[in-house]
Amino acid sequence: MLKNNPYSFIDLVHKPILTDKTTRLLEENQYCFRVKHTANKKDLKHAIEQIFNVKVLKINTLREPMKKRTVGKFTGRKTLYKKIIVKLDPKDKIILFPET
């Protein structure tokens, strides 16, 4: 589906997730990203490999539950997204913090 249009890969991956738990996963060569909630594992694997030029061994996906937010008298929902944990080949690495 996405192999015909290389520019749509960037649309799948929103941003990396950086928390205490995900920084510990960096030591095991695993990276966590926030991605489009309609994407499947096959498209996400191909997108990560093309964007970062790495070899992906495994992808775990997790759908975040819908959360309600209240602002004043208005009640709404937070944006729905999917979280992935990507395990890379031991010789590959994604540089999230470039040295300046």
C-alpha positions as CSV (number, residue, x, y, z in Angstrom):
1,M,0.0,0.0,0.0
2,L,2.6,2.6,1.1
3,K,5.5,1.3,-1.1
4,N,4.3,3.3,-4.0
5,N,4.4,6.7,-2.2
6,P,7.6,7.2,-0.1
7,Y,6.4,10.5,1.3
8,S,3.6,8.9,3.3
9,F,6.0,7.0,5.6
10,I,6.8,10.2,7.5
11,D,3.0,10.7,8.1
12,L,2.8,7.4,9.9
13,V,5.4,8.2,12.6
14,H,4.5,11.2,14.7
15,K,7.3,11.5,17.3
16,P,9.5,9.5,19.7
17,I,8.1,9.0,23.3
18,L,10.7,9.9,25.9
19,T,9.9,8.8,29.5
20,D,11.8,7.1,32.3
21,K,10.7,3.7,31.0
22,T,11.5,4.3,27.4
23,T,15.0,5.7,28.2
24,R,15.7,2.4,30.0
25,L,14.6,0.5,26.9
26,L,17.2,2.4,24.9
27,E,19.9,0.3,26.6
28,E,18.3,-2.8,25.1
29,N,18.2,-1.2,21.7
30,Q,14.4,-0.7,21.8
31,Y,12.8,2.6,20.8
32,C,9.3,3.9,21.5
33,F,7.3,6.0,19.0
34,R,3.8,7.6,18.8
35,V,2.3,6.6,15.4
36,K,-0.9,7.0,13.5
37,H,-3.6,4.8,15.0
38,T,-4.8,3.3,11.7
39,A,-1.3,1.9,10.7
40,N,-0.5,-1.8,10.9
41,K,2.8,-3.5,11.9
42,K,3.9,-4.2,8.3
43,D,3.6,-0.6,7.2
44,L,5.2,0.7,10.4
45,K,8.2,-1.7,10.1
46,H,8.7,-0.5,6.5
47,A,8.4,3.1,7.5
48,I,10.9,2.9,10.4
49,E,13.4,1.0,8.2
50,Q,13.1,3.7,5.4
51,I,13.1,6.8,7.7
52,F,16.0,5.8,10.0
53,N,17.9,3.4,7.6
54,V,17.9,0.5,10.2
55,K,16.9,-3.2,10.4
56,V,13.8,-3.8,12.5
57,L,13.6,-7.2,14.2
58,K,10.3,-6.9,16.1
59,I,7.5,-4.4,16.7
60,N,5.1,-4.4,19.6
61,T,2.0,-2.2,19.3
62,L,-0.3,-0.7,22.0
63,R,-3.4,1.3,21.5
64,E,-3.8,3.9,24.2
65,P,-7.3,4.1,25.7
66,M,-9.5,7.1,24.9
67,K,-9.3,9.7,27.7
68,K,-11.9,12.3,28.6
69,R,-10.8,15.9,29.4
70,T,-12.9,18.7,30.8
71,V,-12.2,22.3,30.2
72,G,-14.7,24.5,32.1
73,K,-18.2,23.1,31.3
74,F,-17.1,21.4,28.1
75,T,-16.2,17.7,28.0
76,G,-14.2,16.2,25.2
77,R,-11.8,13.4,24.3
78,K,-8.1,13.3,23.8
79,T,-6.7,12.4,20.4
80,L,-6.5,8.7,19.8
81,Y,-3.0,7.3,19.0
82,K,-1.0,4.1,18.9
83,K,2.3,3.5,20.6
84,I,4.9,1.1,19.2
85,I,8.1,-0.4,20.7
86,V,10.6,-1.2,18.0
87,K,13.5,-3.7,18.6
88,L,16.4,-3.1,16.3
89,D,19.2,-5.3,15.1
90,P,22.2,-5.1,17.6
91,K,24.4,-3.4,15.0
92,D,21.9,-0.6,14.3
93,K,21.0,2.5,16.3
94,I,18.7,5.5,16.1
95,I,20.2,8.7,17.3
96,L,17.5,10.6,19.2
97,F,19.9,13.0,21.0
98,P,22.3,14.4,18.4
99,E,25.6,15.7,19.9
100,T,26.2,19.3,19.2
